[in-house]
Amino acid sequence: MALPFTDLTRNVATNAEYVVSGDGMFDDLMETVNSHLKAQFCNGAITGVEYATVYIGALEKTLETAADIFLKREIAEKEALKLDAEIALIGSQQDLVEQQILESTAKTALIEAQTLTETEKKLLVIAQTLGFKVDGKQKLYAKNMESWAVYESVNKVAQSPNTIDFANILAMYNEINADLLGGTVIT
């Protein structure tokens, strides 16, 4: 934002006593300088030609100072605008980073859920495999028990195969119990 030149000097007026006044930055500084010069002149510290030399030097220095203040103020205002823009940019970047963190957290949760699902699938396959194995052994055990019962009921008239004897049936029963009670635990 450019500063208007009227900030440097405006509403300049001279009264009946030839006192110059104005509302700008340079005007305010010159009123102060003129007051000091007038005091020194009235005091006798500055006289004649010296007054003109001192006045011109003070006028040049005051104009230089006012212009310097004027330009530095403009630069400061531009830097303030730049800082405001940088702060807004940092805020936007912070919002973006926070959004990326949320997305990353959501992706991590999804991956963990999918991993958990894969683990659950593996456990289900293990449980089903164990169930099929035990079911097969139970069916074989039931057939052996039926065969053994038939064999015993006919009072051992016929020769039974080796798989039907009581020791084999008891071993199979113990194996089924070991599968069901001992080994694999599915939660």
LUMLUMDREN-92778 format. One line per 10 residues: number of its first residue (from 1); their letters; for each residue x, y, z of N, C-alpha, C. Coordinates in steps of 0.2 Angstrom, whole numbers, plus 2048, in hexadecimal, padded with zeros to 3 digits. Layout:
! LUMLUMDREN-92778
NUM> a> X Y Z X Y Z X Y Z | ...;
***
This chain:
! LUMLUMDREN-92778
1> malpftdltr> 804 7FA 800 800 800 800 804 806 800 | 804 80A 7FB 808 810 7FA 805 816 7FF | 80A 819 803 808 81E 807 806 825 803 | 801 828 804 800 82E 800 805 834 802 | 807 838 7FD 80B 83D 7FF 809 842 804 | 802 842 804 7FF 847 809 801 845 810 | 803 83F 811 806 83D 818 80C 841 81A | 810 843 814 816 846 816 815 84E 817 | 810 851 813 80F 858 814 807 859 811 | 803 85C 816 7FC 85E 813 7FA 864 818;
11> nvatnaeyvv> 7F5 867 815 7F1 86D 818 7F6 872 81B | 7FB 874 817 800 879 818 7FD 87F 818 | 7FE 883 81E 7FC 88A 81E 801 88E 822 | 800 895 820 805 89A 824 800 89F 827 | 801 8A0 82D 7FD 8A5 831 800 8AC 830 | 7FD 8B1 833 7FF 8B8 832 806 8B9 835 | 808 8B5 839 80F 8B6 83C 814 8B2 838 | 812 8AF 833 816 8AC 82E 819 8A5 831 | 814 8A2 835 816 89B 838 812 897 834 | 816 892 831 814 88D 82C 812 887 830;
21> sgdgmfddlm> 80C 884 82F 809 87E 832 806 879 82D | 806 873 82F 803 86E 82A 801 868 82E | 7FE 863 82B 7FC 85D 82E 801 856 82C | 805 857 828 809 852 826 80F 850 82A | 813 84B 829 819 849 82D 81E 84F 82D | 820 851 827 825 856 826 822 85C 829 | 81C 85E 829 819 864 82C 81A 864 833 | 819 85E 836 819 85E 83E 821 85E 840 | 825 85B 83C 82C 85C 83E 82F 863 83D | 82D 866 838 82F 86D 836 82C 872 83C;
31> etvnshlkaq> 826 871 83E 824 875 844 828 875 84A | 82A 86E 84B 82F 86D 851 836 871 850 | 838 870 84A 83F 873 848 83E 87B 848 | 839 87D 846 838 885 846 837 887 84D | 834 884 851 833 886 858 83A 886 85B | 83E 881 85A 845 881 85D 84A 887 85A | 849 888 853 84D 88D 850 84B 894 853 | 844 895 853 842 89B 856 844 89D 85D | 844 897 861 847 898 868 84E 89A 868 | 852 897 864 859 898 864 85A 89F 861;
41> fcngaitgve> 856 8A1 85C 857 8A8 859 855 8AD 85E | 850 8AC 862 84E 8B1 867 852 8B1 86D | 856 8AC 86E 85B 8AB 873 861 8AF 871 | 862 8B0 86B 868 8B3 868 86E 8AE 867 | 86C 8A8 867 871 8A3 865 872 8A2 85E | 86D 8A4 85A 86E 8A4 853 86C 8AB 850 | 870 8AE 84C 86F 8B5 849 870 8B5 842 | 86D 8BA 83F 86E 8BC 838 86F 8B6 833 | 875 8B6 830 877 8B1 82A 877 8AA 82D | 879 8A9 833 879 8A3 837 872 8A0 837;
51> yatvyigale> 86D 8A4 838 866 8A1 838 864 89E 832 | 865 8A2 82C 864 89F 825 867 898 824 | 86E 898 826 872 892 825 86F 88C 829 | 86D 88D 830 86B 888 834 864 886 832 | 860 88B 830 859 88A 82D 859 885 827 | 85D 887 822 85E 883 81C 860 87C 81E | 865 87B 822 868 874 824 862 870 828 | 85F 874 82C 859 870 830 854 86E 82B | 852 873 826 84D 871 822 84F 86B 81D | 855 86B 81B 857 865 817 857 85E 81B;
61> ktletaadif> 85A 85F 821 85A 859 826 853 857 828 | 84E 85B 829 847 85A 82B 844 857 825 | 845 859 81F 842 856 819 845 84F 818 | 84B 84E 819 84E 848 818 84B 843 81D | 84B 845 823 848 841 829 841 83F 827 | 83D 844 825 836 843 824 835 83E 81E | 839 83F 819 839 83A 813 83B 833 815 | 840 833 81A 842 82C 81C 83D 829 820 | 83A 82C 825 834 82A 829 82F 827 824 | 82D 82C 820 828 82A 81B 829 824 817;
71> lkreiaekea> 82F 823 814 831 81D 811 831 817 815 | 834 817 81B 835 812 820 82E 80F 822 | 829 814 823 822 812 825 81F 80E 81F | 820 810 819 81D 80D 813 820 806 813 | 827 805 814 82A 7FF 814 827 7FA 81A | 827 7FD 81F 824 7FA 825 81D 7F7 824 | 819 7FB 821 812 7F9 81F 812 7F3 81A | 817 7F4 815 817 7EE 810 81A 7E8 814 | 81E 7E9 818 821 7E3 81C 81C 7E0 820 | 818 7E4 823 812 7E2 827 80D 7DE 823;
81> lkldaeiali> 80C 7E0 81D 807 7DC 819 80A 7D6 817 | 811 7D6 815 814 7D0 813 814 7CB 819 | 815 7CD 81F 815 7C9 825 80E 7C6 826 | 809 7CA 825 802 7C7 825 801 7C2 820 | 803 7C3 81A 803 7BE 815 806 7B7 817 | 80C 7B8 81A 810 7B2 81C 80D 7AF 821 | 80A 7B2 826 806 7AF 82C 800 7AB 829 | 7FD 7AE 824 7F7 7AB 821 7F9 7A5 81D | 7FF 7A5 81A 802 79F 816 804 79A 81B | 807 79C 821 809 797 826 803 794 829;
91> gsqqdlveqq> 7FE 798 82A 7F7 795 82D 7F4 790 828 | 7F5 791 821 7F2 78D 81C 7F6 786 81C | 7FD 787 81C 801 781 81C 800 77D 822 | 7FF 780 828 7FE 77C 82E 7F7 779 82D | 7F2 77C 82A 7EC 778 829 7ED 772 825 | 7F1 773 81F 7F2 76E 81B 7F6 768 81E | 7FB 76A 823 7FF 765 826 7FA 761 82B | 7F5 764 82E 7F1 761 833 7EC 75D 82F | 7EA 75F 829 7E6 75A 824 7EA 754 822 | 7F0 755 821 7F4 74F 81F 7F5 74A 825;
101> ilestaktal> 7F6 74D 82B 7F6 749 831 7F0 745 831 | 7EA 748 831 7E4 745 831 7E3 73F 82C | 7E5 741 826 7E5 73C 821 7E9 736 822 | 7EF 737 824 7F4 732 826 7F2 72E 82C | 7EF 731 831 7EC 72D 836 7E6 729 834 | 7E2 72B 82F 7DD 727 82D 7DF 721 829 | 7E4 722 825 7E7 71D 821 7EB 718 825 | 7EE 71A 82A 7F1 715 82F 7EC 711 832 | 7E6 714 834 7E1 710 838 7DE 70B 833 | 7DD 70D 82C 7DA 709 827 7DF 703 826;
111> ieaqtltete> 7E5 704 826 7EA 6FF 825 7EA 6FA 82B | 7EA 6FD 831 7E9 6F9 837 7E3 6F4 837 | 7DD 6F7 835 7D7 6F4 834 7D8 6EE 82F | 7DB 6F0 829 7DC 6EA 824 7E0 6E5 827 | 7E6 6E7 82A 7EA 6E2 82D 7E7 6DE 832 | 7E3 6E1 836 7DF 6DD 83B 7DA 6D8 837 | 7D7 6DA 832 7D3 6D6 82E 7D7 6D0 82B | 7DD 6D1 829 7E1 6CC 826 7E3 6C7 82B | 7E4 6C9 831 7E6 6C5 837 7E0 6C1 839 | 7DA 6C4 839 7D4 6C0 83B 7D3 6BB 835;
121> kkllviaqtl> 7D4 6BC 82F 7D3 6B7 82A 7D7 6B1 82B | 7DE 6B3 82C 7E2 6AD 82E 7E0 6A9 834 | 7DE 6AC 839 7DB 6A8 83F 7D5 6A4 83D | 7D1 6A7 839 7CB 6A3 837 7CD 69D 833 | 7D2 69E 82E 7D4 698 82A 7D7 693 82F | 7DB 695 834 7DE 690 839 7D8 68C 83C | 7D3 690 83F 7CE 68D 843 7CA 688 83E | 7C8 68A 838 7C5 686 834 7C9 680 832 | 7CF 680 831 7D3 67A 830 7D3 676 836 | 7D4 678 83C 7D4 674 842 7CD 671 842;
131> gfkvdgkqkl> 7C7 675 841 7C1 672 841 7C0 66C 83D | 7C2 66D 837 7C1 668 832 7C5 661 834 | 7CB 663 836 7CF 65D 839 7CC 659 83E | 7C9 65D 843 7C6 65A 849 7C0 657 847 | 7BC 65A 842 7B6 657 840 7B7 650 83D | 7BC 650 838 7BE 64A 835 7C0 644 83A | 7C4 646 83F 7C6 641 844 7C0 63F 848 | 7BB 643 849 7B5 641 84D 7B1 63C 849 | 7B0 63E 843 7AC 639 83E 7B0 632 83E | 7B6 632 83D 7BA 62C 83D 7B9 628 844;
141> yaknmeswav> 7BA 62C 849 7B9 629 850 7B2 626 850 | 7AD 62A 84E 7A6 627 84F 7A5 621 84A | 7A8 621 844 7A8 61A 840 7AB 615 844 | 7B1 616 847 7B5 611 84A 7B1 60F 850 | 7AE 613 854 7AA 611 85A 7A4 60D 857 | 7A1 60E 852 79B 60A 84F 79E 604 84D | 7A3 604 84A 7A6 5FD 847 7A8 5F9 84D | 7AB 5FC 852 7AD 5F8 858 7A7 5F5 85C | 7A2 5FA 85C 79C 5F7 85F 799 5F1 85C | 799 5F2 855 796 5EC 851 79A 5E6 852;
151> yesvnkvaqs> 7A1 5E7 852 7A5 5E1 853 7A4 5DE 85A | 7A3 5E2 85F 7A2 5E0 866 79C 5DC 866 | 797 5DF 863 790 5DC 863 790 5D5 860 | 793 5D4 85B 793 5CD 857 798 5C9 85B | 79B 5CB 861 79F 5C7 865 7A5 5C5 862 | 7A8 5C9 85F 7AE 5C7 85C 7AE 5C1 857 | 7A9 5C0 854 7A8 5BA 84F 7AD 5BB 849 | 7AD 5C1 847 7B1 5C3 841 7B7 5C6 843 | 7BC 5C6 83F 7C3 5C9 840 7C2 5D0 83F | 7C4 5D5 843 7C3 5DC 842 7CA 5DF 840;
161> pntidfanil> 7C9 5E4 83C 7CF 5E7 839 7D3 5EB 83F | 7D9 5EC 83F 7DD 5EF 844 7DB 5F6 846 | 7D8 5FA 842 7D5 601 844 7CF 600 848 | 7CC 5FB 849 7C6 5FB 84D 7C8 5F9 855 | 7CE 5F7 856 7CF 5F5 85D 7CF 5FA 862 | 7CD 5F9 868 7CC 5FE 86D 7D2 603 86E | 7D8 600 86D 7DE 605 86E 7DE 60A 869 | 7DD 608 863 7DD 60D 85D 7D7 612 85E | 7D2 610 861 7CC 615 862 7CE 619 867 | 7D1 617 86D 7D3 61B 872 7D8 620 870;
171> amyneinadl> 7DD 61E 86C 7E2 623 86A 7DF 628 866 | 7DA 626 861 7D7 62B 85D 7D3 630 862 | 7CF 62E 867 7CC 632 86B 7D0 637 86F | 7D6 635 871 7DB 639 874 7DE 63E 86F | 7DF 63D 869 7E1 641 864 7DC 647 863 | 7D6 645 863 7D0 64A 862 7D0 64F 868 | 7D0 64C 86E 7D0 650 874 7D6 655 874 | 7DC 652 872 7E2 657 872 7E1 65C 86D | 7DE 65B 867 7DD 660 862 7D8 665 865 | 7D3 663 868 7CE 668 86B 7D0 66B 871;
181> lggtvit> 7D3 668 875 7D5 66B 87C 7DC 66E 87C | 7E0 66C 878 7E7 66D 879 7EA 673 875 | 7EB 671 86F 7EF 675 86A 7ED 67C 869 | 7EA 67D 863 7E8 684 861 7E3 687 864 | 7E4 68E 866 7DE 692 869 7DC 697 865 | 7D6 697 863 7D3 69D 85E 7CF 6A2 862 | 7D1 6A8 862 7CD 6AD 865 7C9 6B1 861;
***
